[in-house]
Amino acid sequence: MTIVNASARDHARPSSRLATGVQQSGARKIMDLANQIPDAIHLEIGEPDFTAAPHVVRAAVRAIRAGLTQYPPTSGLPALREGLAAKLERVNAITARPDDIVVTNGGGQGLFNALATILDAGDRIALPDPGWPNYLSMAALLGLRVSTYSLLPDNGHHPRPADIEELLRDGCKAVILNSPSNPLGTVTPREVVEAIVELATRYQAWIISDECYDQLYFGIPPTSPAAVDPDADVLSVFSFSKVHAMTGWRIGYVVGTPAVSGLLAKAQEPLVLGVSAPGQHAAIAAVTGPVAYQEHMLGQYRSRRDAVVARFRELGIDVAGPEGAFYLWLDIRDWLDGGDDTGFVLSLLEHEHVAITAGSSFGPSGKGFVRMSLAASQTQLVEATQRLARHLDHVRSAGGPR
């Protein structure tokens, strides 16, 4: 028998969609670099600096001690789906039955399930640009063809219905909307949502509404497409990660039409079977319990936003505060020769030890912008703002990043 040296063997190279079509996000790349700098100020990742509310943690502990750790129903615990139906009516003006709701392993898996349920490989989907990079990765994994609609400064970084109509006319079978927006911090005006819902209905297309920041807003509440027209083909995706500071608990949910909800559950079973039972008991406490902790977090994000915007303006940098979520989208094109936002971000990390994310990592329309997370203490944010402004001044005087 011939023994082949394993180290010398020619191994087959994966040719899957995962191997060839999915890239690490720009925010994660910066985080990996920043983790090597002990005193770095981390403003690159959308990770709340709060933990889950005490009553939420106690609910999970009680469930574990009571032995409520068996396989849960694939669609989620009935008590949680009942609580979510009440929350959707109260907060989002969406009328849904508990059976229309599927609990998922975070909002990300909910989005993937939604895409896998309504689209097949080769179908075309419309994605926002700039937008969350994982939309593109999910589309690659599912073999979808991607078109994009630009969210540009001259329109307040809001979608233009005419742009979306052009994509629907060209054959897009679904469009992803995201409000409040990651990375932009914008809230799409109601009249724009209404126009897009009407277009999707006219062209018999789906809307996948990413509402993972639905309760994090500072002015007019976001409009849910499913609330505009209950009969429209809309899948609404929500998450406990940001609103309840439960990122590591991995609890999300998808709201579908009665005809689709069973398919969402069917897609769930081969992927995860179900979602952590103790985590779901914690989610019940989060969605049905007191809201004081949520209100405290929102108040802190508002204070941070106001402090950062005021400090930037004191330093001579005009910036618009986010309308929702906890991201500040900063236009630095006037400081950059050629719009090298990635070079600026790397240089800022190296010289000022501040980690933010290049706008181009969210799509071509983000070139020349940067995203700054407000999920840090106000002291850290004000210090980071001063360092960033100082670095911009150096870039302008030097003609480019160091």
Secondary structure, DSSP 4 states (H G I P E B T S, - for coil): -PPPPGGGS-PPPP-SHHHHH----HHHHHHHHHTTSTT-EE-SS---SS---HHHHHHHHHHHHTT--SPPPTT--HHHHHHHHHHIIIII-----GGGEEEESHHHHHHHHHHHHH--TT-EEEEEES--HHHHHHHHHHT-EEEEEE--GGGTTPPPHHHHHHHHHTTEEEEEEESS-TTT-----HHHHHHHHHHHHHTT-EEEEE-TTTT-BSSSPPPPHHHH-TTS-EEEEEESTTTTT-GGG--EEEE--HHHHHHHHHHHHHHHSS--HHHHHHHHHHHHS--HHHHHHHHHHHHHHHHHHHHHHHTT---PPPSBTTEEEEE-GGG-SS--HHHHHHHHHHHH-EE-EEGGGG-GGGTTEEEEE--S-HHHHHHHHHHHHHHHHHHHHHTS--
